[in-house]
Amino acid sequence: MATATKTLDPPSHRTIADLLEQLGDIPADRVQWQPTPGTATERDVIDLHDRENRLCELVDGTLVEKVMGFEESTFAVYLAGSLLRYLQTHDLGKIVGADGMMRLFPGLVRIPDTAFISWGRYPKGKRRRGEIPTVAPDLVVEVLSKKNTAKEMERKLDEYVRAGVRLVWYVDPKKRTVRVYTARDRSILLREDQTLDGGDVLPGFALSIRDWFAEAERSGPR
């Protein structure tokens, strides 16, 4: 689990181009210029959400817009529904949705599209409204959007693994695949004719990728 004693390497950007590259070659329109990049804090993440209902991650003192479109959100919701049904008979922990802010390291706040946190890792005690917990989920799910870059997702994967996340699923609706990571350098690519399983993190969980995608893409009654 992430702890307050862990830190990340300090940012080294000198120009806007350096900043965008360090953030993962992301489009400039995802970077918030107020507060000034390099000076943002967790309080800014919370205030922006409360004031404008906008989600931004905190990376290197910079607010970075979380991207998820209408279609991508349906994939995350239907997956979360399947996970919730599984947890009704396997009381292993809780599911967090697409606005669940998490402090992976001091100064780094990520917001996965879906995450599973086991009871052993779940933050204990009461928190003030809007307070961001320090927690490394057991499972993190990211549904890829066209504004996500390969370098950004590589950086996120590094952070998740360093924080102690045990299982990472990268869902690509366009390619109709799910990349399953059990370590930074250990992954398998599942296609839509295969089954997604929970491995050691969610033993017994299984979901047909074809059925999941079909339900997420359905645009009318059965």
Summary of the structure (lengths in Angstrom):
residues: 222
radius of gyration: 17.3
end to end distance: 42.9
largest distance: 54.8
contacts: 643
relative contact order: 0.15
helix: 29%
strand: 27%
